[in-house]
Amino acid sequence: MWPTLNVNARDRCGWTAFMNAVAGNHRDTVVELKKLGANPSNETNYGRNALHVASMKGLGDMVRLLLGMNKKMMRTKDKVR
């Protein structure tokens, strides 16, 4: 029997595999992780989601892909002041 895979597992900074795939501009991986149940709206310890990451890196195609998955991510404000 295979162990259960937690596709929404976080590192000590709150980053998920999905966020890392977004940051690396790995479109196919982002799509596959979403199919496996990754939550695009998960936030880091600073309140940033995958859309924030893609925007900060200037990844326009990734921003469009993410907005197609969940437009509500646009409403999230980070906790950094």
C-alpha positions as CSV (number, residue, x, y, z in Angstrom):
1,M,0.0,0.0,0.0
2,W,1.3,3.5,-0.9
3,P,1.5,6.2,1.8
4,T,-1.0,9.0,1.5
5,L,0.3,12.0,-0.4
6,N,-0.3,15.4,1.1
7,V,-0.1,17.8,-1.9
8,N,-0.7,20.7,0.4
9,A,2.1,20.0,2.8
10,R,4.1,23.1,3.8
11,D,7.7,23.9,4.6
12,R,8.7,26.0,7.6
13,C,7.9,29.2,5.7
14,G,4.5,27.9,4.7
15,W,5.4,27.2,1.0
16,T,3.8,24.3,-0.8
17,A,4.9,22.3,-3.7
18,F,2.3,24.2,-5.8
19,M,3.9,27.5,-4.8
20,N,7.4,26.3,-5.7
21,A,6.1,25.1,-9.1
22,V,4.6,28.5,-9.7
23,A,7.8,30.3,-8.7
24,G,9.8,28.1,-11.0
25,N,7.3,28.7,-13.9
26,H,6.6,25.0,-14.2
27,R,3.2,25.2,-15.9
28,D,2.7,21.4,-16.4
29,T,3.6,20.7,-12.8
30,V,1.2,23.4,-11.6
31,V,-1.6,21.8,-13.6
32,E,-0.8,18.3,-12.4
33,L,-0.6,19.3,-8.7
34,K,-4.0,21.0,-9.1
35,K,-5.4,17.8,-10.5
36,L,-4.0,16.0,-7.4
37,G,-5.8,18.3,-5.1
38,A,-3.4,21.2,-4.5
39,N,-5.1,24.3,-3.2
40,P,-3.9,27.3,-5.2
41,S,-5.2,29.6,-2.4
42,N,-2.9,28.3,0.3
43,E,-0.9,31.1,1.9
44,T,2.6,31.3,3.2
45,N,3.4,32.5,6.7
46,Y,3.4,36.0,5.3
47,G,-0.1,35.6,3.8
48,R,1.1,35.3,0.2
49,N,-0.5,32.9,-2.2
50,A,0.6,31.5,-5.5
51,L,-0.9,34.5,-7.4
52,H,1.3,36.8,-5.3
53,V,4.4,34.7,-6.2
54,A,3.6,34.7,-9.9
55,S,2.9,38.4,-9.9
56,M,6.1,39.3,-8.0
57,K,8.2,37.3,-10.5
58,G,6.5,38.9,-13.5
59,L,5.1,35.6,-14.8
60,G,2.1,36.9,-16.8
61,D,1.2,33.5,-18.3
62,M,1.2,31.9,-14.8
63,V,-0.9,34.7,-13.4
64,R,-3.5,34.0,-16.1
65,L,-3.4,30.3,-15.5
66,L,-3.9,30.8,-11.7
67,L,-6.8,33.2,-12.2
68,G,-8.4,30.6,-14.4
69,M,-8.2,28.2,-11.4
70,N,-9.4,30.6,-8.7
71,K,-10.2,34.3,-9.2
72,K,-10.8,34.7,-5.5
73,M,-7.0,34.7,-5.0
74,M,-7.1,38.3,-6.2
75,R,-8.8,39.3,-2.9
76,T,-6.0,38.0,-0.6
77,K,-3.8,40.7,0.9
78,D,-0.4,39.6,2.3
79,K,0.6,40.3,5.9
80,V,3.8,42.2,5.1
81,R,3.8,45.9,5.9
